Amino acid sequence: MSAPVSPRRRREILDALRRGTVPSNGLDQLAVGLGRFETELDAELSVVAAGGAMFKAVRGDYGSGKTFFARWLADRATKRGFAVAEVQINEIDTPLHKLETVYRRSIESLHTASIPPSALRPILDAWLFTIEDDAAGQGVSVDELLERRLTDVATRAPVFPMAIRAYRRMVAEGDNDGADGLVAWLGGQPHVAAAVKRRAGIKGDLDHFLALGFLRGLLAVLADAGNAGLVLVLDEVETLQRVRSDARAKALNALRQLVDEVHDGHFPGLYLLITGTPAFFEGRQGIQLLPPLADRLHTDFSRDPRFDNPRAPQLRLTGFDLDRLVELGGRVRELFCTGIESADRVRTTAGDEFLRRFAAAVAGGLGGRVGIAPRLFLRKLVDVLDVIELHPEFDPYTDYEVKIAASELSDAEREAVSADDVELDIQPN
């Protein structure tokens, strides 16, 4: 196990598992099979913290842990002083070909270890305080130093510094409504009051072409505010395979542009991570439609997964087998038992043999596909542990009839089972 977890965080992790979702923090407590990536990922974060930029793609089938991996990396990054933003790509709310929408979602989820989403205004305020302090120390005006710090940004998005200057002025004048409006505009929100924009000397809303310039501005502000950088996660990019062909082509080109901008050093302080299924990386409706992008992301996976190169553009997640599922169950059991009076009874009642039988039963109910079992396995396991703790007379072998109902299945899980409820037998021999 990793470092001790606080009671509050322990509760948050277990509550997320009860809901069948990936916890938002404390993921080092649940990381199974990711140790082979730690050294290289930490080295890459160090490169980004020193002013570099990195791009990484994570591939894996449903249930292999792509979202978990992304949040695990983000959790490691926040502990090193990074800001983090996670965007779920989908064809309706956040299509990849509309970078202005991707940027807006990034700002909405932006957070640090100490500031919850959306963290843009606190970060702006911390940065301006730093600028004012530095200006006093250097004997120059705040406006002069601000312009100097945003010179590179101004060449690509001149309205960004204009809005920053106006924001500072409105804060000084006590115009909180105007300042809030400008923060919203800097965050890519549409429908900011026209009067606020007129006072700032800006027009219109953020568009696709300005989005990358605003991202550059955000990185500059984060660096000056004392953050190590930004980890930006674009999750489930494979959903673009379902959009119309013209939108798909635009999305792939936007992704190629992002990758090239990172590799060309235009986004200092950015760690960009995307996740997708193998079909997205190898199939005819994914990146293969854009040969330059396919070439940039090409990675040789013909070898045994044990010999995968963690420095390659793509990382491969091989998913869970039964042993890993049991190991994960053991970690959750130990997390559950931390700090409770009945810890010994819970550990004895839900021993290792029970975990193995329980894991095999859940996987069996999903057509034997262990790889898609972790979510339901953990959700049901925490339920069992709850009942064991609350009812001393409870015996999970005889008193717990486990079923997988159609209503609790995701689309991918539903494909693995019949429409009827599946009873799971965990009786001892």
Residue pairs with C-beta under 8 A, 6 or more apart in sequence:
1 29
1 331
1 334
1 335
2 28
2 29
2 31
3 28
4 338
5 13
5 26
5 29
5 335
5 338
7 339
9 25
9 26
10 26
10 335
10 338
10 339
12 23
12 24
12 25
12 26
13 23
13 25
13 26
13 29
13 30
13 335
14 332
14 335
14 336
14 382
16 22
16 23
16 24
17 23
17 332
17 378
17 379
17 381
17 382
18 379
18 382
18 383
18 386
19 379
20 375
20 376
20 378
20 379
20 408
22 67
22 68
22 71
23 30
23 71
24 71
25 75
26 75
27 68
27 71
27 72
27 75
28 72
28 75
28 76
29 331
29 335
30 68
30 328
30 331
30 332
30 335
31 72
32 320
32 324
32 327
32 328
32 331
33 318
33 320
33 324
34 69
34 72
36 308
36 310
37 310
37 315
39 310
40 310
40 311
41 73
41 76
41 310
42 76
44 54
44 56
44 271
45 76
45 77
45 80
45 82
45 228
45 229
45 231
45 271
47 54
48 54
48 82
48 228
48 229
48 269
48 270
48 271
49 80
49 81
49 82
49 228
49 229
49 269
51 223
51 268
51 269
52 265
52 268
53 262
53 263
53 265
53 266
53 267
53 268
53 269
53 270
53 271
53 272
54 262
54 270
54 271
54 272
55 258
55 259
55 262
55 263
55 272
55 273
55 313
56 271
56 272
56 273
56 274
56 313
56 314
56 315
57 273
57 274
57 275
57 276
57 281
57 297
57 313
57 314
57 315
58 66
58 69
58 70
58 273
58 274
58 275
58 276
58 314
58 315
58 317
59 66
59 275
59 276
59 277
59 278
59 280
59 281
59 314
59 315
59 316
59 317
60 66
60 69
60 275
60 277
60 278
60 316
60 317
60 318
60 319
61 277
61 278
61 319
61 371
61 372
62 277
62 371
62 372
62 410
62 412
63 319
63 320
63 369
63 371
63 372
63 373
63 374
63 375
63 412
64 317
64 318
64 319
64 320
64 371
65 317
65 319
65 320
65 374
66 235
66 236
66 275
66 276
66 317
67 235
67 236
67 275
69 275
69 315
69 317
70 86
70 233
70 235
70 273
70 275
71 86
71 233
73 231
73 233
73 273
74 82
74 84
74 86
74 231
74 233
77 84
77 228
77 229
77 231
77 271
78 84
78 111
78 112
78 113
79 113
80 228
81 112
81 113
81 226
81 227
81 228
82 112
82 227
82 228
82 229
82 230
82 231
82 271
83 110
83 111
83 112
83 119
83 123
83 222
83 227
83 229
83 230
83 231
84 109
84 110
84 111
84 112
84 230
84 231
84 232
84 233
85 105
85 106
85 107
85 109
85 110
85 111
85 230
85 231
85 232
85 233
86 109
86 233
86 235
87 94
87 102
87 105
87 106
87 109
87 232
87 233
87 234
87 235
88 94
88 105
88 235
88 236
89 95
89 96
89 102
89 234
89 235
89 236
89 237
89 239
89 240
90 236
90 239
91 239
91 240
91 242
91 243
91 247
93 101
93 105
94 101
94 102
94 105
95 101
95 240
95 243
95 247
95 251
96 102
96 234
96 237
96 240
96 251
96 254
96 255
97 240
97 243
97 247
97 248
97 250
97 251
97 253
97 254
98 208
99 208
99 211
99 212
99 254
100 188
100 205
100 206
100 207
100 208
100 210
100 211
101 188
102 211
102 234
103 188
103 206
103 211
103 214
103 215
104 187
104 188
104 189
104 206
106 215
106 232
107 118
107 120
107 186
107 187
107 188
107 218
108 117
108 118
108 187
109 117
109 118
110 117
110 118
110 119
110 120
110 123
111 117
111 118
111 119
112 119
112 123
112 227
115 122
115 123
118 187
120 183
120 186
120 187
120 218
121 180
121 183
123 221
123 222
123 225
123 227
124 164
124 167
124 183
124 186
124 221
125 171
126 225
126 226
127 221
127 222
127 224
127 225
128 168
128 171
130 224
130 225
130 226
131 142
131 145
131 146
131 149
131 224
132 142
134 145
135 141
135 142
135 144
135 145
138 145
142 168
143 165
146 161
146 164
146 165
146 168
147 154
147 161
149 220
149 224
150 160
150 161
150 164
150 217
150 220
152 216
152 220
153 160
153 161
153 213
153 216
153 217
153 220
154 160
154 161
156 212
156 213
156 216
157 210
157 213
157 214
157 216
157 217
159 202
159 210
160 186
160 213
160 214
160 217
161 217
162 200
162 201
162 202
163 182
163 185
163 186
163 200
163 202
164 186
164 217
166 182
166 199
166 200
166 201
166 202
167 179
167 182
167 183
167 186
167 200
170 176
170 178
170 179
170 182
170 199
171 179
177 196
178 196
178 199
181 192
181 193
181 196
181 197
182 192
182 196
182 200
184 192
185 192
185 196
185 197
185 200
185 202
185 205
185 206
186 214
186 217
188 205
188 206
188 211
188 214
190 205
190 206
191 205
192 205
197 203
197 204
206 214
212 257
212 258
212 261
212 266
215 267
215 270
216 266
216 267
218 230
219 229
219 230
219 267
219 268
219 269
219 270
222 229
222 230
222 269
223 229
223 268
223 269
227 269
228 269
229 269
229 270
229 271
230 269
230 270
230 271
231 271
231 273
232 270
232 271
232 272
232 273
233 273
233 274
233 275
234 272
234 273
234 274
234 275
235 274
235 275
236 275
236 276
237 255
237 274
237 275
237 276
237 280
238 276
238 277
238 279
238 280
238 286
240 247
240 248
240 251
240 252
240 280
240 286
241 248
241 279
241 280
241 283
241 285
241 286
243 251
248 285
248 289
249 289
249 290
252 287
252 289
252 290
252 293
253 290
253 293
255 274
255 287
255 293
256 290
256 292
256 293
256 296
258 272
259 272
259 293
259 296
259 297
260 296
261 267
262 270
262 272
263 296
276 286
279 285
279 286
280 286
280 287
281 287
281 297
281 314
282 288
287 293
287 294
287 297
288 294
296 313
297 313
297 314
298 313
299 309
299 312
299 313
299 314
299 316
300 312
301 308
301 314
301 316
305 316
305 318
308 315
308 316
319 370
319 371
320 328
320 370
320 371
320 373
320 374
321 370
322 356
322 359
322 360
322 363
322 370
325 359
325 363
325 370
325 373
325 374
325 377
326 352
326 355
326 356
326 359
328 374
328 377
328 378
329 355
329 358
329 359
329 377
329 378
329 381
330 352
330 355
332 378
332 381
332 382
332 385
333 346
333 347
333 350
333 355
333 381
333 385
336 346
336 382
336 385
336 389
337 343
337 346
337 347
340 346
340 389
342 388
342 389
342 392
345 388
345 392
346 385
346 388
346 389
349 388
349 394
349 395
349 396
350 381
350 384
350 385
350 388
350 396
353 428
354 396
354 397
354 426
355 381
357 426
357 428
358 377
358 380
358 381
358 384
358 396
358 402
358 426
359 370
359 373
359 377
361 402
361 424
361 425
361 426
362 373
362 376
362 377
362 380
362 402
362 404
362 424
363 369
363 370
363 373
363 377
364 424
365 402
365 404
365 417
365 422
365 424
366 372
366 373
366 376
366 404
366 413
366 416
366 417
367 416
367 417
369 416
372 412
372 413
372 416
375 410
375 413
376 404
376 408
376 409
376 413
379 408
380 402
384 396
384 400
387 394
387 396
387 400
388 394
388 396
394 400
396 426
397 426
397 427
397 428
398 427
400 426
401 423
402 423
402 424
402 426
403 421
403 422
403 423
403 424
404 417
404 421
404 422
404 424
405 421
406 414
406 417
406 419
406 420
406 421
409 417
